[in-house]
């Protein structure tokens, strides 16, 4: 029976959200309180404004209301044991140029507070604190406010601890990215919808979303149709820069006891209210914040411009423009003068928060939607009130807030002009971006590589000398032979100078790209330069787009900052007309050619003529768009439309476009939707960007749906395919926030195709892209649904039969690529359990020794697509095709791990075990891989960065094959599988020979994975497939074991390799929520393993570790249960179909204790032939808190003699000194040192000199 008890869903885990949750659960212990945030509360880094190194805690406000509230909060900071450890009462030193000091002192006096506060004359103030501020800029200053009762707090640590306390009291925490609000049929806010499509419900939804608030409300207004949801002018997202310098020891001693320093803006108060500096941390890091507060106005949905943080998941933006870095250097000069001249600014960050014109909070019900409440707008002051903010939010929820505060913090109230607020964001971020340094090439390194040089050639070649603008050659079309999307860095020289960029192709075609600012991304295609995406601008200026107007710039509504660049970059050619379209009064083609139009007699076209007429019409409209003449030819266009003969309404539909077929159909035909007349169809330039990003990040890694020439014209793509491409690729563009909108549109269009019976190849391709997009986002349920639906459509089209592929069918190769792309996705992400899971054995590769050892498939299976990249002979399989076979082996590994997780494990050394079967298939597949694709033949490590970038179609699948090759034996031999298996299978007394060999293989291949990671980073290869992140996480878990090794060199090597795996995984977080969940699980497991011995894992040398069993299974299986409700629905199912999930998280608290002897005794007993099994002493798993395995219920360290756990004393040789590893069986022939001579003093283990470059499997 449903409960009427109120429930609270708090969106945002910053100070407003956490304080609200803490006070709610404290005052109402039985309440249902849930926090949802895009980041885990204990994540390594977060984007919350309150998540910072340190924050000021003061009550020095000239507004008496906030002065009183801040004093109240300060009292909590000083007395409450929960908050007290994080507050440092250093005082504040405030250089005042106005009446601020006197107002603050009067407020303290009026509130009856006695404090050590005074206004000090300038001369006297200079001498205070040992003269630390004697060199400060006091020009125009009246006095210095000194308040010794204020100070600062360790903000990030405090936020984390209070959040954990709230969770201990009963608050739930969900990690998810929110896409929009959920509104029920009664017009009430009933919850939120996540980016994965899941719905979190509550009777009270409280937005504590800071700078994200206007954007969230804007997206919710668009999706729901409730326009009054919008924040409008009430809230603006603003940013400010912080920076830190590490002091030398002598400087640290001088400044360690300094107060928080403030200085009212000494130059121009309109730039910002004040600048400041905080005392150095224990790490000797001194912090400043700058004077410039700025907006980032951008188009978050079509035609809607608001200020919002950048679209990247980590919008804290650690890469800070030079102008804002100068802001920090300026703050240093005006505070410390010569004292800080030698300090080097090492860390910079842009912090974002929400502002109101009055500078007040908003703590209020939303007047436009019942059940929705707003608690935000800290204006970078929120942390000072952290302990008490929630108290007043709860009063607002209970309608008991004091009238004065209710009016001051109301959603709807009269607000002052922003010019009266000195803290109002006045600058625009686009104006602060460096013109040249802002340019980046997407995909360089693992993120964005900023070009800092004033002049830089991507690929300088003698024959590609840039041609000055005044010597520009004739404007002939750019042909594919000159430059294509994927050839941007092959045949193009790019030169940057102060004001422009010059592109010169091999045929000496050049164009002035822009003046200021430099574009972020240039897309080049067969029809010229048709898309420019501007970094940091509030809008995008496009070429060849359906937009015909330019957004106003700061220069004024009639003059755009980049209007010259816009005019210059018109495509240099027009599509030639083979005939006059006969438009009246005159067509643009004839006007341009100075000829007379010819008007054929009107006739009613046959059904076969309709597509030709409409294509001609659309072609003309596209030409007008590209020439910018649509507005000028409006009357001509209207006349032309009137002259088009009548067409039956049955010829039109809202379904996506369908290709013309030679055979007649019984249903109504469909036509291309008009790009200008359709509201749902993406813009042509957006599609062009999406196509480019697809070939940069997704093509053949892993999916291979189409080639470039098959999607060369963005305007002709079926709408569902265009939306699917954008749904997949928006994560790598500036329009990331439209990913969900594109995904929803694509799904709707696909279903319309199915409902109308007009499914075509592009429809199934759309499902393939949507499926992969869902897998990247970690929404495996939805991805598997799209994959299953695509399989059913393939089956209906008989694409799963070899006989369906006609040699004369022009789309035959495209069908093969699609079919096998779906198979590859199934191998990597398909469900492994359940009766309806796809039996992957159907696609098991077969081998033929009679035909030269070629890879074969079931005779009935569709043939693999033609792939000759990198092959040395015509009959050799291409790299993508060989990876299909290896991916089948990977699917068997996934099945093996799934069986182990269900305690289905036959002794792996038995010939009929699944381990033996998978290993046999793996070796058989390896044996059939052509030599041309193997490691030593390909010589990836010798390739130049530019060569790899140009030939990424080959190297992307090659890298995946290499990672897969090493991941398979790493997982098969992972020690965790057999440690846990021994607990459940009493027959699994692991023979020492198997244990020794399997553990060595796991370490060896995990080391090879790290080596591949090193090469990928060194060669700056952009990788996007979450599989790479998954492999890195798996390798990290292996190196985690060896961090305990008694062999010093192995221990340090494992620490280093573990850190590399973690860093590599974090490189995927900006684009993949799946890798984000993987990273959180690995971080949690790492913290649990390290325990109190060390929080710096890279210096971690433990004597024992605790491993979370469920977290390890999550990592190995790429399966996450942080939010079982969301995972069970997957954005697909109604709650009535939500499967039970309790059994999946029942063992959440289980941990595995591994105790390692640092000085093992090696006892060799020849009586048993060396077959002694390792000691397994256990009674069960530890049952404890998932987050606190090192402490018992009383908070003390877990006693070492505890017996209710699986204690595993690892086999001695595994962690012994390297000199004791010199007789490891058959390792002598593998280049691992002198293993057979018995000279333990000279022989070395393979890792000691890092000579594993020639270790096992180097030939692959």
C-alpha angles and dihedrals in degrees: 000000000000116000122232090208110124118253127203128212112190114196110205130035100219125111095291093049099041094043090051092050092047094051093042094053092042094053095036109031093177095051122116104240123173130179119202121191136161090238132051111254091239097041119140091246134008138185098229113123088232093053098093141122092259140342136206117256111196143133098209097128126144088208103082094209093061091039090059094045092047092051088051090051091046091055088057092047090054100044113023112090090218094060104022099082091063100049121091115193098209097140129232131265110202121185103209126200094175139031096293096113095053093046092052093048091049091051091053090049093048091049090051093240120149111209139156091258129137145153107244125199115247097248092051093043092055089064095050122105092021093302094295090148100036091112095049121120107263096167108143093001118143101191144330122255110218117189112173093187095068128074142133141290136216092252103189094045092046093050091049094050095047090048091052090049090053090050091050088054092054108276115140121223124206123187109212140124112246118226102179147331120279114233122190128216091269092061094253127132104246101171143305135288118227126221087256091057099253119136123225111197135202139148091238121041114191118191110211091160103132114196091003092062100089091047094048092050091047093052091046091051091053096047096043102034091233099132093179089069091078119109092219112176093341096087132029126183111231136182136209132185127241127186139183137204127196110233125218116245095262094049091046092057090052097047101033093096097040121129126240105279126217131181126185107233105285095196114037122351089204089067094060141322102253145330127229150184132212128212117266119273125233086272088061092249116150116200135208135180124209134236100239118092112185144180129227104213110190143151105267094172127009111297094355115111122188137148111264137154116265116285096247115110090238096049091165083097108213090188101080125189119248094248091059092045087055086055088063094045088052090053089053092052097049092049106038107014112188093357090073099034093105096044114114118218104227106166128045130174138175111222122199131206140158122263136195124202090246095045090239128134120251109227104158148108112272106251093210100056132033116230093028122109132181125215112166146082100111093165086211090302099090099099093062088065096040097120095053106028093092091052091064094041089056089049089052091051090050093045092240100113114132110263092238091056094039090056094043094050099036122136091225112042138123108275128200125242109279091232087074092059112080090197094056113121104253106164126071118232092225089064091055096052115106108247094227104023090053093069114099136173109227114242100020109143107343095310133007122332111210116212107224101176119098089224122028135163117207090198114357113199128174092233092052100064110163112248118221116247095246090058096050112154125231117304100249122156120278105242129203088252088062103044139341133182094267093040095063091116098033106060102015131088113204121197124187125199135161099287110016150014123236120206117198121183125199088269093054095251108152139175137188101241101191146321108216129027106020112235121256097217132014117197116198124191142161091281096055135258102339109157134044120177114197121216116229097001122130090235141013126253111211141193122214088011129134090247114101099179132069121227115246116261131210087266090071141283094279099047122054120205091231101032092118091053090047092054094043094052098059109135109270097229140040128217106263117242116225091200141007110270090215098235119168138267086005135328120233092238094060092041090054092048094043093237136126121262119242119218117205118206115275114257136167106251125230120244089260092055096054098081092049092051093047092046090053089049093048090046091055092048090050090051090052090050093050092048093048090237102117094103093047092050098044094119092046090051094049090050091049091052091051090053095054107107119250116276124195115258087236088072091065129067141152091247120111121267121286127203119246114259127202092229123070121249128215094221128070113283122241129221137200111284113242106258091213098041099047119086095195100047111096119241117272093242092050089053090049090053090047092052091050092049091048092058090044099050111014111027109116090345088116110316124058109185104147144355126243097259090054092061099029094122110057091191093063098051116113108255097242090054092048092051092046092052090052092045088057100040104035089088088073097046139070088258095065090130090066093059095099092045091053091046093051092048092049093050091049092050093048091052090048089054091053093045092049094044093239101120112153136173092275089056092059090043087055090055089050091054093044090050093052090045090054091049091052088051091051093245095131096165093057092042091053090049092054089046093050092048090051090051091052091051090048089052091050089051089044090236088145091069125080091219091066094068107088113198089222094050107111090207095049095105092045090053091051092050091050095047095050093042087059089049092052091052089050091052093052103035109015120122113267101197135056134057092269096054113120112263099234092194087083090075097042108142117244125209132222120200091181092066098052095280096298124172112250138180136212107300090240095049120103114263120256117256121263110271120168100160111134095358121139095200133037095240096051118107116247123245095258092051093050089050088056089062094045090048088059088058089049090054088055090052089052089051090050092053090047090054091049090052088055092048091251100137127141115197102281095220092062116103093231096048122115088241091061092045094051091045090051092050090047094053092044091053092047090051091058097050109112115248091237091070097046125108099254093044097046093046094199091171091063096050121108121240093245093050091053092048093050093047098039090131087073102032097049094062090037091058091047090052091051093049090046092049092058095037093059098063091035091061096037090056099035108142091221092067093059098037090056092037091057090058092058101032114055090190090061097092094154113227111232092235093058093042092050095047097043094047091050091050091049092052093043096053093040086056090050089053089056090049090053089049090053091052093047091052093044093049092045093231112171111226124183107166108111087220088080090055090048092053091049090052091050091050089048091057090054093050088048089068093050093050084084095056118134088215102093097210093048091047093053092043091052092049090052094046092047090054091049092053091051093049092048091051091050088058088072096052096091093062107023126058087186090062088044090059089045090052092050091051092049091048091050092048090048093052090048092048095047095046118170094329094084139343091199101080094188088065093038117134105165130178091211138011136204116216122196107232096205092046091051091051090049091054096044093046097036087232123136131195103176089121107026092179093055093042092052094052098037093192088291113078133064115240089253088069096043107134119227113266104178093102091055094061101032093105095043092125096051115119134178120226117210117189118194125196109226093204105032122194112231111211115182113200111183091187093082095042092244092294098120110139121229118265112266111189114173148123099188146310124307112261108209144116113312091225100039109043093148096062134061125222090281093054096251125131113275110259115247094227095061109134106190093087143072103267112188120191099198118230107278099236092058093068101023126119111284093245088067092059097068097106102051098149115249098002092105094084094052099072095256097133131275099326100161110046097078093229099135092178096063105027117095134200115248095254097052099083094024088245093147090114087097099033125119123327094013087138094064 
